[in-house]
Amino acid sequence: MSLTQESRDMADVQINARSYESFTQNPAAASERSSGRSHETQKRNSPVTRFAIGFLIVVLCSLAAWPFLPRRYEATVTLILRATDESGPSSHGQALKQLLDEGAVQSELDVMASLPLSADVMDRLGLATDPEFSKSSGTLFNKANVKALEPVREIQNHLVVSRDRKSYTVRLGYWSNDPAKSVRMADALATAYLDRQVRHKLDNSEQLMERLRSRLVELATREAELRRVADNNASSSFKIAELSDERTATAVEFAGIRQKLVEATQHHNEIGPDAERVADAVLPMNPTFPNPILMSIATLVLAALVGFAFAWPVLRLRIADRLANGETTEGTK
């Protein structure tokens, strides 16, 4: 019995010793765990960490949105407008051409950007029902008219017309979300513009020839009338001489008008546009929007601003603490 009791007493002493050791070591371990948590919290609340979090959020959002951004492909045709001689129009062919001063060039640019020309492109390519351009709009009273104009106005909004500095070189075309469609639209626009030029010149030429023909008919009628009067007054030498002078003048004018009509008819068959197509539209490989370089710069700038906004609250508190500690240290000294 005494041995058993002694064994129990020794076991109790060992347990008490272990409990004492653990009791004496626990405060150090607790303080270590507490300091570790404090260090991790300070690390998480570091301005650099918060800046990195905000920066990465913007970069990841930009990368996620990039595949879903609408693409804009632009295709243009290059034209060179032709100018007349510096001395001005010296023939019928020159007279049908316009002098290309700054006002004339600007007028041509306005024609390229006009609504009728876009309507011509729409009709040529059948874009009235294209989902990219046909959008339902309008009020209860004018809905039909607005629906008819809406595709043309949408096509007009996709128009691209630019001029190289002060030269006669002009680029015109369209942008679209389909690169092949933008090429077709640019070609159709250039063709419509050149056809319009030819049509306008043909109309002017036909009007001129019609005036010349009318004048020839008037002169021929006058010649016949003078001949009849001369035949009726064959015995009057004075009347014959007077009629002879007028008939000579009529014949000279008739010959001149007939020569102009011949030249006008010849030129009418040779009429062409006053612009030369020097470069066709090329299938764009890369979109003009979104631009990868500009998009990257904008993303980095925005990410830096958001990261700074994330880090500023903690940074402001740390700056305030340092200023307060500095004032305390100076006061103690």
C-alpha positions in Angstrom: 0.0 0.0 0.0 2.8 2.4 0.8 4.4 1.8 -2.5 1.2 2.5 -4.4 0.7 5.6 -2.5 4.2 6.8 -3.2 3.7 6.1 -6.9 0.5 8.2 -7.0 2.2 11.0 -5.2 5.1 11.0 -7.7 2.6 11.0 -10.6 0.8 14.0 -9.1 4.1 15.8 -8.8 5.0 15.2 -12.4 1.5 16.3 -13.6 1.8 19.5 -11.5 5.3 20.1 -12.9 4.1 19.7 -16.5 1.1 22.0 -15.8 3.4 24.6 -14.3 5.7 24.4 -17.3 2.9 24.7 -19.7 1.4 27.6 -17.6 4.7 29.4 -17.7 5.2 28.8 -21.5 1.7 29.7 -22.6 2.0 33.5 -22.3 5.1 33.5 -24.6 3.3 31.3 -27.2 0.2 33.5 -26.9 2.2 36.6 -27.4 4.0 35.0 -30.4 0.6 34.1 -32.0 -0.7 37.5 -31.3 2.3 39.2 -32.8 2.0 36.9 -35.9 -1.6 37.9 -36.4 -0.8 41.5 -36.0 2.0 41.2 -38.5 -0.3 39.5 -41.0 -3.0 42.2 -40.5 -0.4 44.9 -41.0 0.7 43.2 -44.2 -2.8 43.0 -45.5 -3.4 46.6 -44.6 -0.2 47.7 -46.3 -0.7 50.5 -48.9 1.4 48.5 -51.4 -0.9 45.4 -50.9 -4.0 47.5 -51.3 -2.6 49.3 -54.3 -1.8 45.9 -55.9 -5.3 44.6 -55.2 -7.0 47.6 -56.9 -4.6 47.5 -59.8 -5.2 43.8 -60.4 -8.9 44.2 -60.2 -9.0 46.7 -63.0 -6.5 44.7 -65.2 -8.5 41.5 -64.8 -11.8 43.3 -65.6 -10.2 44.8 -68.7 -8.9 41.4 -69.9 -12.3 39.8 -69.2 -14.1 42.6 -71.2 -11.7 42.7 -74.2 -13.3 39.7 -76.1 -16.8 41.3 -75.8 -15.9 44.8 -77.0 -17.5 45.7 -80.4 -15.0 45.8 -83.3 -14.8 48.6 -85.8 -13.2 47.9 -89.2 -12.5 50.8 -91.5 -12.0 50.6 -95.3 -11.4 53.6 -97.6 -10.9 54.3 -101.3 -8.4 56.9 -102.4 -9.4 59.4 -105.1 -7.5 62.3 -106.6 -9.6 65.2 -107.8 -8.6 66.7 -111.1 -8.1 70.4 -111.6 -8.3 72.5 -114.9 -5.5 74.6 -116.3 -4.6 77.7 -114.5 -5.7 79.8 -117.5 -9.2 78.5 -117.0 -11.6 76.7 -119.4 -10.5 77.2 -123.0 -12.7 74.6 -124.7 -16.0 72.9 -124.3 -14.4 70.0 -122.5 -12.7 72.4 -120.0 -15.9 74.3 -119.6 -17.6 71.2 -118.2 -14.9 70.9 -115.5 -14.9 72.9 -112.4 -12.0 75.0 -111.0 -10.8 73.2 -107.9 -10.1 76.0 -105.4 -10.6 75.4 -101.7 -14.4 76.1 -102.0 -14.7 73.6 -104.9 -12.9 70.9 -103.0 -15.0 71.5 -99.9 -18.1 71.2 -102.1 -16.9 67.9 -103.4 -16.3 66.7 -99.8 -19.8 67.7 -98.9 -21.2 65.8 -101.9 -19.3 62.7 -100.8 -20.8 63.0 -97.3 -24.3 63.7 -98.6 -27.3 61.7 -97.6 -28.3 60.9 -101.3 -25.0 59.3 -101.9 -25.4 57.1 -98.8 -28.9 56.2 -100.0 -27.3 55.1 -103.3 -24.9 52.9 -101.5 -27.8 51.4 -99.5 -29.7 50.6 -102.7 -26.7 49.2 -104.5 -25.8 46.8 -101.6 -29.3 46.2 -100.3 -28.5 47.4 -96.8 -32.0 48.6 -95.9 -32.6 45.3 -94.0 -29.1 44.9 -92.7 -29.3 44.4 -88.9 -26.3 46.7 -88.4 -28.2 49.7 -89.9 -31.9 48.9 -89.6 -33.2 50.0 -86.2 -36.8 50.6 -85.4 -37.6 54.1 -84.2 -40.0 57.0 -84.8 -43.2 58.3 -83.1 -46.8 57.2 -83.6 -47.3 59.9 -86.3 -44.1 59.7 -88.3 -43.0 56.1 -87.7 -43.2 55.0 -91.4 -41.1 57.9 -92.6 -38.5 57.6 -89.9 -38.2 53.9 -90.5 -37.5 54.6 -94.2 -34.8 57.1 -93.3 -33.2 55.3 -90.4 -31.0 52.9 -92.3 -29.6 55.7 -94.5 -28.9 57.8 -91.4 -27.2 54.9 -89.7 -25.0 54.3 -92.8 -24.3 58.0 -92.8 -23.0 57.7 -89.2 -20.5 55.1 -90.4 -19.1 57.4 -93.1 -15.4 58.2 -93.3 -14.2 61.1 -95.5 -10.8 62.8 -95.1 -8.5 65.0 -97.1 -4.7 64.9 -97.1 -3.8 68.4 -95.9 -4.3 70.9 -98.8 -4.0 68.4 -101.6 -6.5 67.0 -104.0 -6.2 63.5 -102.5 -9.4 62.4 -100.7 -10.1 59.1 -98.8 -13.7 58.0 -98.5 -15.3 54.9 -97.2 -17.2 53.4 -94.2 -16.5 51.5 -91.0 -18.4 48.4 -90.0 -18.3 45.5 -87.6 -17.6 43.3 -90.6 -14.4 43.9 -92.5 -15.6 42.5 -95.8 -18.8 44.7 -95.6 -16.7 47.8 -95.0 -14.7 47.1 -98.2 -17.9 46.6 -100.2 -19.4 49.8 -98.9 -16.3 51.8 -99.6 -16.2 50.5 -103.2 -19.9 51.2 -103.7 -19.5 54.8 -102.3 -16.6 55.6 -104.6 -18.5 54.1 -107.6 -21.6 56.1 -106.7 -19.6 59.3 -106.4 -17.9 58.8 -109.8 -21.1 57.8 -111.5 -22.8 60.9 -110.1 -20.0 63.1 -111.5 -20.4 61.5 -115.0 -24.2 61.8 -114.8 -23.9 65.5 -113.8 -21.6 66.2 -116.7 -23.7 64.3 -119.2 -26.7 66.3 -118.1 -24.8 69.5 -118.7 -23.5 68.3 -122.0 -27.0 67.3 -123.2 -28.4 70.7 -122.2 -25.7 72.4 -124.1 -26.3 70.3 -127.2 -30.0 70.9 -126.9 -29.4 74.7 -126.9 -27.1 74.4 -129.9 -29.7 72.4 -131.8 -32.4 74.9 -131.0 -30.2 77.7 -132.2 -29.5 75.8 -135.5 -33.2 75.3 -136.0 -33.8 79.0 -135.5 -31.0 79.9 -137.9 -32.3 77.5 -140.5 -35.8 78.9 -140.2 -34.4 82.4 -140.5 -32.4 81.4 -143.6 -35.5 80.0 -145.2 -37.5 83.1 -144.5 -34.8 85.3 -145.9 -34.6 83.2 -149.0 -38.4 83.5 -149.5 -38.3 87.3 -149.0 -35.4 87.6 -151.5 -37.3 85.5 -154.1 -40.4 87.8 -153.6 -38.3 90.9 -154.0 -36.0 89.9 -156.9 -36.6 93.2 -158.7 -35.5 95.4 -155.8 -31.7 95.6 -155.8 -31.6 97.5 -152.5 -33.7 94.9 -150.7 -31.6 92.1 -152.2 -28.4 93.6 -150.9 -29.8 94.1 -147.4 -31.1 90.5 -147.3 -27.7 89.2 -148.7 -25.8 90.7 -145.7 -28.2 89.2 -143.2 -28.1 85.9 -145.0 -24.3 85.9 -144.9 -24.3 86.6 -141.2 -26.8 83.9 -140.6 -24.8 81.4 -142.6 -21.6 82.3 -140.7 -23.4 81.9 -137.3 -25.0 78.6 -138.5 -21.6 77.2 -139.5 -20.1 78.2 -136.1 -23.0 76.7 -134.2 -22.8 73.5 -136.2 -19.1 73.2 -135.5 -19.7 73.6 -131.8 -22.4 71.0 -131.9 -20.0 68.5 -133.6 -17.4 69.2 -130.9 -20.0 68.9 -128.1 -21.2 65.6 -129.5 -17.7 64.3 -129.7 -16.9 65.3 -126.2 -20.2 63.9 -125.0 -19.1 60.5 -126.0 -15.8 60.9 -124.2 -17.1 62.2 -120.9 -15.6 60.7 -117.7 -15.3 61.6 -114.1 -13.2 64.5 -112.7 -11.7 62.3 -110.1 -9.2 59.4 -110.5 -9.4 56.3 -108.4 -5.8 55.6 -107.4 -6.3 53.0 -104.6 -9.1 50.5 -104.0 -10.3 49.5 -100.6 -8.2 46.9 -98.8 -9.6 44.3 -96.5 -8.7 45.6 -93.0 -6.9 43.0 -90.9 -6.9 44.8 -87.6 -9.8 46.9 -86.1 -9.4 50.6 -85.7 -11.4 50.2 -82.5 -10.6 49.0 -79.9 -6.9 49.9 -80.4 -4.8 47.5 -78.3 -2.1 50.0 -77.5 -4.5 52.8 -76.5 -6.6 50.3 -74.6 -3.5 49.0 -72.7 -2.5 52.6 -71.8 -6.0 53.5 -70.6 -6.2 50.3 -68.6 -2.8 50.9 -66.9 -3.8 54.5 -66.1 -7.2 53.6 -64.7 -5.7 50.7 -62.7 -3.1 53.0 -61.2 -5.8 55.4 -60.2 -8.0 52.7 -58.7 -5.0 51.2 -56.9 -4.1 54.6 -55.4 -7.7 55.0 -54.3 -7.6 51.7 -52.5 -4.3 52.5 -50.8 -5.0 56.1 -49.9 -7.1 55.5 -46.7 -4.3 53.4 -45.1 -1.6 55.7 -46.4 -3.4 58.7 -45.0 -3.6 57.1 -41.6 0.1 56.2 -41.6 1.1 59.7 -42.6 -1.1 61.1 -39.8 0.5 58.7 -37.3 4.0 59.6 -38.3 3.2 63.3 -38.0 1.7 62.7 -34.6 4.7 60.7 -33.4 7.0 63.3 -34.7 5.2 66.0 -32.8 5.3 63.8 -29.6 9.0 63.2 -30.0 9.7 66.9 -30.4 7.6 67.7 -27.4 9.5 65.1 -25.3 12.8 66.7 -26.3 
